[in-house]
């Protein structure tokens, strides 16, 4: 099974996040590029200098 992950920044551009990778993202979790889209919201949060956590 192949999982393709395509992330799109869905944050409010007016936000002033310290790290541009942290925040809310829309991620396409479809198994192949030819499959119907399966977008899920993903929230990424920094928990250490080089560590992050995320929730769908």
URFENGI-V674254 format. One record per pair of residues at least 4 apart in sequence whose C-alpha atoms are under 8 Angstrom apart, sorted by sequence separation. I is the first residue (numbers start at 1). J is the second residue. D is the distance in Angstrom with one decimal. If there is no record, write none. Layout:
i->(I,I)
j->(J,J)
d->(D,D)
This chain:
i->(11,31,46,47,48,17,30,46,47,17,30,46,47,30,45,46,29,30,44,45,28,29,30,44,45,28,29,44,28,29,43,44,11,27,28,42,43,11,26,27,42,43,10,11,26,27,42,9,10,26,27,41,9,10,25,26,40,8,9,24,25,7,8,24,25,7,8,24,25,7,23,24,6,7,22,23,5,6,22,23,5,6,21,22,4,5,22,4,5,3,4,3,4,3,4,2,3,4,1,2)
j->(15,35,50,51,52,22,35,51,52,23,36,52,53,37,52,53,37,38,52,53,37,38,39,53,54,38,39,54,39,40,54,55,23,39,40,54,55,24,39,40,55,56,24,25,40,41,56,24,25,41,42,56,25,26,41,42,56,25,26,41,42,25,26,42,43,26,27,43,44,27,43,44,27,28,43,44,27,28,44,45,28,29,44,45,28,29,46,29,30,29,30,30,31,31,32,31,32,33,31,32)
d->(7.6,6.7,7.9,5.7,6.6,7.3,6.1,6.1,5.1,7.9,6.8,4.2,6.7,5.8,5.5,6.4,7.5,5.2,6.8,5.4,6.3,5.3,7.8,5.8,6.1,5.2,6.2,4.3,4.2,7.1,5.3,6.9,6.7,5.3,6.3,6.6,5.3,5.6,6.2,5.3,5.6,6.5,6.1,6.8,5.6,6.3,4.5,7.1,5.1,4.6,6.7,5.7,5.0,6.0,5.8,6.0,6.7,5.9,6.5,6.9,5.0,6.6,5.3,5.7,6.2,5.9,6.3,4.4,7.7,4.5,5.5,6.4,5.6,6.5,7.6,5.2,6.4,5.2,5.1,6.5,5.6,7.4,7.6,5.5,7.4,5.5,6.7,6.2,7.5,6.6,6.2,6.4,5.8,4.4,6.0,5.5,6.3,6.8,7.0,6.5)
